Amino acid sequence: MISGHGGSGVLDDILNVALEDAELLAEVELTTNLIIAASEADSPFAQDEIDRLLGVEPPSIPAQKIRDVG
């Protein structure tokens, strides 16, 4: 056994960390769903289909105001 700081006999393991990260798990789930859908598709996805699968809202682009140059 490797003793920790101060000779307490506690194993200091820098890799012993919590592995649950909600954002990471959500990202992995989205990526997995996309990979599965892509593997079942007959052709490459268009960007709007990828966005739909990932639950991404299309950007709202405000209409440009037309200036009267006169």
ROZA-654332 format. One record per residue (C-alpha): x, y, z. Coordinates in steps of 0.02 Angstrom, whole numbers. Layout:
N
      c1      c2      c3
       X       Y       Z
...
//
This chain:
70
      c1      c2      c3
       0       0       0
      61     173     -41
      45     292     103
     -33     461      77
      26     630     135
      85     630     315
     102     442     322
     -83     412     360
     -85     249     262
    -223     315     149
    -200     274     -33
    -185     435    -131
    -253     399    -303
    -264     548    -419
    -377     446    -533
    -504     414    -395
    -626     549    -444
    -814     559    -463
    -856     504    -639
   -1033     572    -649
   -1047     733    -745
   -1226     770    -797
   -1176     881    -944
   -1051     754   -1008
   -1178     613    -992
   -1306     715   -1090
   -1178     751   -1226
   -1130     568   -1238
   -1314     520   -1252
   -1344     646   -1392
   -1188     588   -1484
   -1238     406   -1464
   -1412     440   -1531
   -1339     531   -1680
   -1218     388   -1717
   -1357     260   -1708
   -1470     362   -1822
   -1327     390   -1945
   -1284     205   -1949
   -1464     165   -1997
   -1477     301   -2131
   -1463     269   -2317
   -1377     434   -2353
   -1286     573   -2260
   -1394     687   -2154
   -1427     867   -2201
   -1384     994   -2066
   -1567    1021   -2022
   -1589     834   -1991
   -1436     831   -1878
   -1505     982   -1784
   -1673     894   -1765
   -1592     735   -1698
   -1490     836   -1574
   -1639     941   -1522
   -1560    1103   -1582
   -1680    1244   -1616
   -1655    1330   -1783
   -1583    1503   -1760
   -1707    1643   -1770
   -1639    1772   -1889
   -1733    1936   -1878
   -1785    2011   -2042
   -1668    2149   -2095
   -1739    2322   -2106
   -1727    2399   -2277
   -1653    2572   -2272
   -1713    2701   -2395
   -1556    2768   -2474
   -1618    2920   -2562
//
